[in-house]
Amino acid sequence: MRNSSFNFDYLSPTGFIGFWVLFIGLIFTGIMFFFVFFRLNDDEDSYKDRKRKKLEKETQKNRIARLYPKGKYF
């Protein structure tokens, strides 16, 4: 069985389609390398974590304000 309608030379690394498949694969691999080894090691807090820390600071401010009240006598 002979496939004369489709030329497989286009899919070789020196062919037109093969070159672009390799090029896109290298870009994709670089992006995945960046996300796995650089972005995941960042210590960025999530939205809930930032909200929790903000609530803790507000609670701490309220507790300090109760310890040192600002009244008429001071």
N, C-alpha and C positions, 0 to 999 in steps of 0.2 A: 504494500500500500504506500503510495507515494503522495506526499503533500506538496504539490507544486504551487498551490495557491498561496501558501504562507511561507515566507522566508525566515528561517530561524536565526539567520545572521544578525538580525536586528536586536535580538535578545542577548547577544554576546556582550561582554564588557567593553569591547571596542565599537559596538554598534550604537545606533542612536538611542534606542529605547533602553538598552542595557546600561548605558552611561547614566541616563537620568534615574533609573532605578537605583543604581549604586550611589549617586549623588544625594538623592532624597533619603536613602537609608543612612548615609553618613550624617546628614543633618538631624534626622530623627534620633540616631544614637547619641549624638552630642547633646541634644535637648534632654534626653532621658538621663544621661550622665550628670548634667547640671542639676536636674531636679532631685535625683537620688542622693548625690554626694554633697551638694552645696545647700540646696533649699531646705532639705529635711533636717539639717544640722542647725538651722537658725532657731533661736529661742523666741519666736514670735508667739504672743499669747492669743488665745482665741477670744471671741467676743464675750463668751460667758466668763472666761477667766478675768478679762479686763473689768467686766461689770462687778464680779466678786471682789476684786481688789479695790475698786472705787467704793463699794459698799463698806468694806472693812475700814478704809480711811475715814469715811464719814462717821462710822461707829466710834472710831478712835477719837475723832475730834469732839464728838458728843460726850464721851467719857472724860476727856480732859477738861471740857467746859464745865462739867458737873463738879470736878475737883476744885477748880478755880473760878467760882462764880463772880460775875461782875455786878455787884450790887451798889446801893447808895452809899454804903459805908466805906468803900475803898476809893 
